[in-house]
Amino acid sequence: MKVAFATQDMQRVDAHFGWAKNIAIYELNAEDYHFLEAVQFDGELAEDGNEDKLAPKLEAIRDCAILYVAAIGGSGAARVVAMKIHPIKVNEPESIHGILDKLQVVLQGTPPPWLRKLLNKDAGRTFHFDEEEEFSHA
């Protein structure tokens, strides 16, 4: 799945979604993750009530399952959720790689229901099981 991070310094989640200079996008699965791209934004990014500045950011994250932000306005959050992207707010700047490491551990275990739902949304994901694999219900 793809995960997006609102960042000013490309190292940490440290930006408000609307004011972010960069959106860093990574591909993540239970085994590894890798950097895909950084989308940079110029111009007037300060809070001004201009919702049009969100359009390029929303376009940049359209294929992502999760968006990490330091903050996000109500309108921005509603638009992100409408795109079936799960916004997550960090309380203080946090390392992008640290977040990816934690997400990987969750994916290796039993992801919470909200994350399983996002995983199932991902490109019509199909699961293949070995013919010999048996499942039992306790």
N, C-alpha and C positions, 0 to 999 in steps of 0.2 A: 504494500500500500504506500501511497505517497503522503508525506507529512510536511506541512509548511510551517515556517517560523518567522514571525515579525521581528526584525533585528536591525539595529543601527550599525553594529560592529561585525556582523557575520560570525560571531562566536557565541553570543548569548541571545536568549529571548529577552529583549530589553526595550521593546517598542510597542507603542499603541498602534493598532492595526491601521488606522487612518493616517497616522503620522510616520509610519515606518519608511525608512529610506530603502530598505531591502526586504525581500521575501526570499528566504532560503528554502529550497525544496529538496527533500531527500526521499529515496526509495528505501523502504524498510520491510524486512520479513523476520522470522524467528531466528534465522541463521546469521544475517548480516544487514548492513545498511550502507548506502553510498550516496554521495552528493550528486544531484541531478543538475540543478541550475540555481542561479541567483537572479532574481528579477529586481532591477533597480528603478527607483522612482525619483524624479526631480521635480522642481517647481515648488509651489506653495503647499506645504503639507500640514500646516498648523490647523488647529481646530477653528473652523470658521462657519460651520453649518453647511458647507458645500458638499453635498452627498455625491456629486458627479466624480469627485476624485477617487471614490471607492471603486468605480467601474473597472479601471485597469487592474486593481489589486484582486478584485473578485474574479476577473478573467484569468489572472495568473495562478490562482489556487483552484480552478474549476475541477481538476482531476484529483484533488487531494481528499483524504479521508478525515484528517485532523489538522487544525490550525492552532498553533501555540502563540499567545500574545501576552504582553504585559498588561494591556487593557484594550477594551473594544467598546464602542458606543452601542446603544440599544438598537439603532437602525442598522449598523454594520453587523451586529450579532444576528439580528433577524434575517438579514440577507444571506449571511453565511449558512445559517441553519436551514434556510429555504433551499440552499444548494445541496443539502444533505451532507454538510461538512460539520464536524464536531469542534466547536471552538473551546479551547482550554486556556484559562488565564493563570499565569504564574504570579505568585505574590511578590517576588523579588527577582531581579535578573538571574537567569539560570542558564547553565551551559547547554548548548544545543546537543553536543555529543553525550552529555550526561543524561539528558532526557531520552535520547535515542537508545542509550544503553538500558535505561529503566524500561522503556517500551518493549525492547527485545526480550527482557526477562519475563515480562507479562505475557508476551506472545508464546514463549516457550512453556508456560504453565497453562492455566485456565483463564483466558481473558474474561473480564466482566461482560455482562450482557450488552452494554452499549458498544463495546469494542468488537464483540462478535458480530453485531449487526453491521458495523462499518466494514468489517472484513468480508462479510457476505455480499455487501453492495459492490465491492471491488470487481468491476469488469466481468460480471457473471461468473464469478469464481466457481470452479467445480472441484470436488474432492474425489480422489481416486484411492480406493482401498485395495489391498492385496486380496486375491481370491480366497486365500487361506485364513485371512484375518477373521476372527470371530468376535462377536459383541454379545455381552450378556447384560441383562437388566437385573439389578439387585432387588 
